[in-house]
Amino acid sequence: MSIDDQTLTLRDCCSARAHEHAWETESAHRTSLGLLRYVHCAGCGTRRVDLQPHPEQPPAALSVAVPPPGADRSRAGGWVLSGSARE
């Protein structure tokens, strides 16, 4: 990854339209490593997988955040759902 790529990534993450995700658990199951959680953001629909190794520890992301189906990342700062007024 070049410095320009890193700068663009930081700009996207820190734009005015970016938000702190409100992760909600859709489903979960126990594994030998801990509780595996499938979560989504209530605000934008982005999904990811988290692992909570111990009940007294917070979950940590195991995967990257994946946009909802039909989302277009071409606008800086947030997902835009194609054919929708949601921005």
N, C-alpha and C positions, 0 to 999 in steps of 0.2 A: 504494500500500500504506500503510495507516495504522500508527501506532505500536503499536496493539493487535495487528495482524496480525504485525508484526515480533517482538513479544514472544512471541506464541504459537509462532512458528516457532523462535525461539531456545530456548524451553522444550522443544519437541519434540526438537530436535537435541541438547540437553544433558541429557536425562533419563537415569535410571539404566539404562534398557533400550537406549538408543542404543549403538552399537558402532562401532569403526573397521572399515570394510569391508576384507575381504581379497580384493582384486580379482584375478581370474584371467582370462587372455585366452582367449576361446573361438575367435576367428578374427581374422585381420589381413590387410590388403593395403596395398600401397604406393600412394601418390597423389603428385601434384606437391607437396603440402604436407608430406608425411612418411608415417609408418606409421599407418594408421587401425586402431585396436584395438576389437573388440567384447568387452567384459568383463562379468563377473558376480561378485557377492560369494559366496564359498564358504559364508559363514555364514547369510545370509538370502535369497539368490537374487535380490537387486536387480541390475538391469542398467544399463549406460550405454555410451556411445561415447567413447573417448579418442583423442587425436592425439599422436603422438610425432614432433616435427619433425626430430629428429636422433638417431642412435643413442646419443649421449653425453648426451642430455637426457632427463629423466623424462617420461612421458606426462602430458598434462593433459586434464581432462574437456572434451569438446565438447558433451555433452548433460547433461540433468538425470538424476539417478538415478531409474529406473522400477521400481516394485515388481513382484514376481512375479505371474503371473495368480492371481486369487482372493484376493489380499491385501486386508486391511481396515485402513485407517489410522485408524479411529475410536478406537483405544486409544492414549493418549499414549506416545510414546517408541519405537515400533517397529511393524513390520508384523506382523499376525496373519493367518495363513492360515486362511480359512474352512473349517470342517469338519476341522480338524487340531489335534493336540495341540501343534504347534510354536508357541511364542510368543516 
